[in-house]
Amino acid sequence: MLPWSTVSEQLTASRNYWIISTRPDGKPHAAPVWGLWLNETFYFSTDPTSRKGRNIAASPEIVMHLESGDDVVILEGALVKVTDADELTRFADAYDAKYEFRPDVTDPAGA
C-alpha cells in the first residue's frame, strides 16, 4: 500500500485518467478522460449523450485508474453531478490551468 500523500500526488499530477462504467447490458466500458484531483475529490466532465455519460446516468458507480501499470492507483465509487455554480467555476478555472481549455460549465453538454 502506498501512503495516501503519494496517491494524492499521483492523482494530481496525472494528465489522463481511465473511467470504467457499466453499459445497460452489464458489459464494462472504458474511456480515457481529462480530469482533476482537487480537495481529495476527482472531477471530470463528459457529454451526457456519450456512451460513458449514458452509462453514468443509469448507474453512477465507476472505477477510475491512472495510465501507469507500474504506479497503480485505482479508485472506486459513485459519481455525484456537481451543480453548485461556485464549485463549477473552481473546476473550470483549475481545468483551464491544467489543460489550457476551459469547459463551458453553463452548458450541460459541454461540462
ChimeraX commands (.cxc) that place a marker at each C-alpha (Angstrom):
marker #1 position 0.00,0.00,0.00 radius 0.5
marker #1 position 1.18,3.48,-0.88 radius 0.5
marker #1 position 1.00,6.36,1.57 radius 0.5
marker #1 position -2.08,8.48,0.81 radius 0.5
marker #1 position 0.16,11.52,0.20 radius 0.5
marker #1 position 1.84,9.62,-2.66 radius 0.5
marker #1 position -1.53,8.59,-4.10 radius 0.5
marker #1 position -2.77,12.17,-3.90 radius 0.5
marker #1 position 0.38,13.44,-5.65 radius 0.5
marker #1 position -0.05,10.91,-8.48 radius 0.5
marker #1 position -3.74,11.78,-8.88 radius 0.5
marker #1 position -2.91,15.49,-9.01 radius 0.5
marker #1 position -0.04,15.10,-11.49 radius 0.5
marker #1 position -1.81,12.78,-13.92 radius 0.5
marker #1 position -2.98,14.13,-17.25 radius 0.5
marker #1 position -5.19,11.24,-18.33 radius 0.5
marker #1 position -7.48,9.05,-16.27 radius 0.5
marker #1 position -9.38,5.92,-17.28 radius 0.5
marker #1 position -13.05,5.72,-16.37 radius 0.5
marker #1 position -14.78,2.35,-16.35 radius 0.5
marker #1 position -18.55,2.47,-16.29 radius 0.5
marker #1 position -21.19,-0.19,-16.90 radius 0.5
marker #1 position -23.37,-0.41,-20.01 radius 0.5
marker #1 position -27.08,-1.16,-19.61 radius 0.5
marker #1 position -26.41,-4.80,-20.63 radius 0.5
marker #1 position -23.85,-5.12,-17.81 radius 0.5
marker #1 position -20.75,-5.02,-20.00 radius 0.5
marker #1 position -17.91,-2.73,-18.90 radius 0.5
marker #1 position -16.98,0.38,-20.86 radius 0.5
marker #1 position -13.54,2.01,-20.52 radius 0.5
marker #1 position -12.70,5.50,-21.74 radius 0.5
marker #1 position -9.87,7.96,-21.10 radius 0.5
marker #1 position -10.78,11.41,-19.78 radius 0.5
marker #1 position -9.03,14.56,-18.68 radius 0.5
marker #1 position -9.72,15.31,-15.06 radius 0.5
marker #1 position -8.67,16.95,-11.84 radius 0.5
marker #1 position -7.85,15.85,-8.33 radius 0.5
marker #1 position -9.00,18.80,-6.18 radius 0.5
marker #1 position -9.55,18.77,-2.43 radius 0.5
marker #1 position -9.37,14.98,-2.30 radius 0.5
marker #1 position -12.08,14.67,-4.96 radius 0.5
marker #1 position -11.83,13.54,-8.59 radius 0.5
marker #1 position -13.58,15.78,-11.12 radius 0.5
marker #1 position -14.13,15.27,-14.82 radius 0.5
marker #1 position -16.73,16.19,-17.38 radius 0.5
marker #1 position -18.43,14.29,-20.15 radius 0.5
marker #1 position -21.14,14.82,-22.68 radius 0.5
marker #1 position -24.32,13.32,-21.19 radius 0.5
marker #1 position -25.16,11.81,-24.60 radius 0.5
marker #1 position -21.81,9.98,-24.87 radius 0.5
marker #1 position -21.62,6.27,-24.07 radius 0.5
marker #1 position -20.00,6.96,-20.69 radius 0.5
marker #1 position -22.46,9.78,-19.99 radius 0.5
marker #1 position -25.43,7.49,-20.61 radius 0.5
marker #1 position -23.82,4.71,-18.58 radius 0.5
marker #1 position -23.20,7.04,-15.63 radius 0.5
marker #1 position -26.75,8.40,-15.76 radius 0.5
marker #1 position -28.07,4.85,-15.48 radius 0.5
marker #1 position -25.53,3.67,-12.90 radius 0.5
marker #1 position -23.16,6.16,-11.24 radius 0.5
marker #1 position -20.77,3.51,-9.89 radius 0.5
marker #1 position -17.40,3.69,-11.67 radius 0.5
marker #1 position -13.78,2.64,-11.41 radius 0.5
marker #1 position -11.11,5.23,-12.18 radius 0.5
marker #1 position -7.45,4.44,-12.62 radius 0.5
marker #1 position -4.34,6.17,-13.84 radius 0.5
marker #1 position -2.47,5.30,-17.02 radius 0.5
marker #1 position 0.53,3.66,-15.44 radius 0.5
marker #1 position 0.55,-0.08,-14.91 radius 0.5
marker #1 position 3.66,0.33,-12.75 radius 0.5
marker #1 position 2.47,3.06,-10.36 radius 0.5
marker #1 position -1.05,1.79,-9.89 radius 0.5
marker #1 position -3.77,3.97,-8.38 radius 0.5
marker #1 position -7.36,2.75,-8.63 radius 0.5
marker #1 position -10.40,4.44,-7.11 radius 0.5
marker #1 position -13.92,3.02,-6.96 radius 0.5
marker #1 position -17.08,4.88,-6.06 radius 0.5
marker #1 position -20.27,6.58,-7.08 radius 0.5
marker #1 position -20.27,9.81,-9.06 radius 0.5
marker #1 position -22.21,12.86,-7.98 radius 0.5
marker #1 position -23.14,15.52,-10.53 radius 0.5
marker #1 position -21.88,18.95,-9.49 radius 0.5
marker #1 position -24.48,21.71,-9.78 radius 0.5
marker #1 position -23.10,24.36,-7.41 radius 0.5
marker #1 position -22.05,27.39,-9.50 radius 0.5
marker #1 position -19.03,28.23,-7.31 radius 0.5
marker #1 position -17.74,24.67,-7.41 radius 0.5
marker #1 position -18.23,24.53,-11.19 radius 0.5
marker #1 position -16.27,27.77,-11.56 radius 0.5
marker #1 position -13.40,26.38,-9.43 radius 0.5
marker #1 position -13.45,23.26,-11.61 radius 0.5
marker #1 position -13.37,25.29,-14.84 radius 0.5
marker #1 position -10.54,27.52,-13.53 radius 0.5
marker #1 position -8.40,24.55,-12.49 radius 0.5
marker #1 position -9.21,22.62,-15.68 radius 0.5
marker #1 position -8.19,25.61,-17.80 radius 0.5
marker #1 position -4.94,26.00,-15.84 radius 0.5
marker #1 position -4.09,22.32,-16.32 radius 0.5
marker #1 position -5.24,21.69,-19.90 radius 0.5
marker #1 position -5.40,25.20,-21.39 radius 0.5
marker #1 position -9.04,24.51,-22.24 radius 0.5
marker #1 position -11.99,25.96,-20.34 radius 0.5
marker #1 position -15.15,23.86,-20.25 radius 0.5
marker #1 position -18.41,25.75,-20.56 radius 0.5
marker #1 position -19.97,24.89,-17.21 radius 0.5
marker #1 position -23.17,26.72,-18.17 radius 0.5
marker #1 position -23.81,24.12,-20.90 radius 0.5
marker #1 position -24.67,20.66,-19.54 radius 0.5
marker #1 position -23.41,19.04,-22.76 radius 0.5
marker #1 position -20.10,20.88,-22.52 radius 0.5
marker #1 position -19.17,20.39,-18.87 radius 0.5
marker link #1:1,2 radius 0.2
marker link #1:2,3 radius 0.2
marker link #1:3,4 radius 0.2
marker link #1:4,5 radius 0.2
marker link #1:5,6 radius 0.2
marker link #1:6,7 radius 0.2
marker link #1:7,8 radius 0.2
marker link #1:8,9 radius 0.2
marker link #1:9,10 radius 0.2
marker link #1:10,11 radius 0.2
marker link #1:11,12 radius 0.2
marker link #1:12,13 radius 0.2
marker link #1:13,14 radius 0.2
marker link #1:14,15 radius 0.2
marker link #1:15,16 radius 0.2
marker link #1:16,17 radius 0.2
marker link #1:17,18 radius 0.2
marker link #1:18,19 radius 0.2
marker link #1:19,20 radius 0.2
marker link #1:20,21 radius 0.2
marker link #1:21,22 radius 0.2
marker link #1:22,23 radius 0.2
marker link #1:23,24 radius 0.2
marker link #1:24,25 radius 0.2
marker link #1:25,26 radius 0.2
marker link #1:26,27 radius 0.2
marker link #1:27,28 radius 0.2
marker link #1:28,29 radius 0.2
marker link #1:29,30 radius 0.2
marker link #1:30,31 radius 0.2
marker link #1:31,32 radius 0.2
marker link #1:32,33 radius 0.2
marker link #1:33,34 radius 0.2
marker link #1:34,35 radius 0.2
marker link #1:35,36 radius 0.2
marker link #1:36,37 radius 0.2
marker link #1:37,38 radius 0.2
marker link #1:38,39 radius 0.2
marker link #1:39,40 radius 0.2
marker link #1:40,41 radius 0.2
marker link #1:41,42 radius 0.2
marker link #1:42,43 radius 0.2
marker link #1:43,44 radius 0.2
marker link #1:44,45 radius 0.2
marker link #1:45,46 radius 0.2
marker link #1:46,47 radius 0.2
marker link #1:47,48 radius 0.2
marker link #1:48,49 radius 0.2
marker link #1:49,50 radius 0.2
marker link #1:50,51 radius 0.2
marker link #1:51,52 radius 0.2
marker link #1:52,53 radius 0.2
marker link #1:53,54 radius 0.2
marker link #1:54,55 radius 0.2
marker link #1:55,56 radius 0.2
marker link #1:56,57 radius 0.2
marker link #1:57,58 radius 0.2
marker link #1:58,59 radius 0.2
marker link #1:59,60 radius 0.2
marker link #1:60,61 radius 0.2
marker link #1:61,62 radius 0.2
marker link #1:62,63 radius 0.2
marker link #1:63,64 radius 0.2
marker link #1:64,65 radius 0.2
marker link #1:65,66 radius 0.2
marker link #1:66,67 radius 0.2
marker link #1:67,68 radius 0.2
marker link #1:68,69 radius 0.2
marker link #1:69,70 radius 0.2
marker link #1:70,71 radius 0.2
marker link #1:71,72 radius 0.2
marker link #1:72,73 radius 0.2
marker link #1:73,74 radius 0.2
marker link #1:74,75 radius 0.2
marker link #1:75,76 radius 0.2
marker link #1:76,77 radius 0.2
marker link #1:77,78 radius 0.2
marker link #1:78,79 radius 0.2
marker link #1:79,80 radius 0.2
marker link #1:80,81 radius 0.2
marker link #1:81,82 radius 0.2
marker link #1:82,83 radius 0.2
marker link #1:83,84 radius 0.2
marker link #1:84,85 radius 0.2
marker link #1:85,86 radius 0.2
marker link #1:86,87 radius 0.2
marker link #1:87,88 radius 0.2
marker link #1:88,89 radius 0.2
marker link #1:89,90 radius 0.2
marker link #1:90,91 radius 0.2
marker link #1:91,92 radius 0.2
marker link #1:92,93 radius 0.2
marker link #1:93,94 radius 0.2
marker link #1:94,95 radius 0.2
marker link #1:95,96 radius 0.2
marker link #1:96,97 radius 0.2
marker link #1:97,98 radius 0.2
marker link #1:98,99 radius 0.2
marker link #1:99,100 radius 0.2
marker link #1:100,101 radius 0.2
marker link #1:101,102 radius 0.2
marker link #1:102,103 radius 0.2
marker link #1:103,104 radius 0.2
marker link #1:104,105 radius 0.2
marker link #1:105,106 radius 0.2
marker link #1:106,107 radius 0.2
marker link #1:107,108 radius 0.2
marker link #1:108,109 radius 0.2
marker link #1:109,110 radius 0.2
marker link #1:110,111 radius 0.2
view
